Amino acid sequence: DPERDRLLYGHFPPNFTWATATAAYQVEGAWDEDGKGPSIWDTYSHQDGRIYNNHNGDVACDSYHKINEDVEMLKSLNVTHYRFSISWPRVFPEGVPSMKNMNEKGMQYYQDLVNALIAANIEPMVTLYHWDLPQTFQDTGGWENDIVAVYFAQYADLCFKQLGDRVKLWITFNEPKVVASGYGGARKAPGLGHQSTGVYRVTHNILKAHAKAWHVYDDKYRKNQGGQVGITLNCDWAIPASESEADRDAADRALQFGLGWFAHPIFVGDYPDVMKKQVLEKSRAQGLTSSRLPIFNEDEINTIRGTADFLGLNHYTSQMIAHHNSELMPSSYSSDQDILGWHDENWPKCGVSWLRPVPWGIRQLLKWIKEEYGDPAVFITESGIAEKSDVEPMLNDTWRMQYYTAYINEVLKAYILDDVDVRGYTAWSLMDNFEWADGYLSRFGLHYVDFNDPARPRTPKASAEIFADIVRNNGFPNPQILSKSSKYLS
Ligand code: GBH
């Protein structure tokens, strides 16, 4: 690919969406203030040994009390949008949503945040679910219990009703794959080990919940509010380890299990064929009479198909993928795929082991999505890189400048050279925050946060200036008018 390592000068479309993202549990703090109910992440973080150094999100960045500070940071980055999430148990402490059950003070925080953003000419992009399920629902099975899908639609309905006059971009779920992993043995709430069946039941219900929420918007709000509702999926690009057919099929399976699991039901209808075949065959070989992957009936297939006005994509890294005959037992989402994935040793490292920058991977994935799902509108809803608190340089984060410059330039190639309908780019994250099982050890922010200081001061890292420069230029000006960011492209 001759374009791969070359810099492309050019601009994104005039209405391109530039954003940074956060999530409620990772930044808000105030975990039990003003009537907020506990979420599964409060419960999980408060258990001994779950999180690095037993950190938790009790205070986090204290964003619940720092609307002005957060908006000032956003202004300094020139962004057009801010992606944040609503904490379900902050607005409905018992989980069950109704106007009667609404926690006025909790909802007021989001009202104030939305108003402050709009006053600053920054549009909100709101995620309804970034992993913090009300604990009350977990006590009856959480996402493995299909009634939660019904409650989710009611929750979405009331959020549209309260905020939809000003919020025009809604994301139902952030990374359902990761939500499910919390039931399948990953270091995520609720921390269960229901690996081989739990993960599939969870996502089955999340797909139903997503579709219900989209239909609520479509039926009740779209006409008057005129917004869009999508879903955010995370996926690494999959590079076949060799030219062999087996490895190319394996890379395709990685994408079908990784992205197709959700994108296929939503953009095409039903789970990907290869996933249905693979899990059924494995299940039979294991002695089960039916597949561990649940089955959608015709009605469900039709209700879920077509329920995304856009695809949100969280993309950080790529993997080499080879075919691998997994052991039959124990069964898991991972072994169901019959693949082996790894990072090429030449890719640079960063502060988290799962992430190595491969800028050209984002362009390949965007092209794949365009072809596979009929050219949907795509917003990159997260992308970024981390340093480790104690080891790496904090403010002079040259490698983050390189990361954003190179990744965004590859997104530009997807737009200009491949004609991908990419609508926006979002940096993860506005500031360092509670990085789930890593606690405050891994830092993804464009702003440094001092977690030892009760005031949680925010300081721009060097990358903040470069990101703001790219945003101000809406891309990469031509060689005659070099932008600051261009020097990070070789
Ligand atoms: C995003 O997930 C999340 O949406 C965001 O909240 C988070 O802060 C951000 O990434 C940075 O991590 O530890 O080896 O088991 C990105 C997808 C999926 C990447 C789970 C890390 C765990 C790998 N993530 N994965 S490992």
Residues whose N, C-alpha, C, O or C-beta is under 5 A from the ligand:
A	BS01	GBH	V178 N234 W354
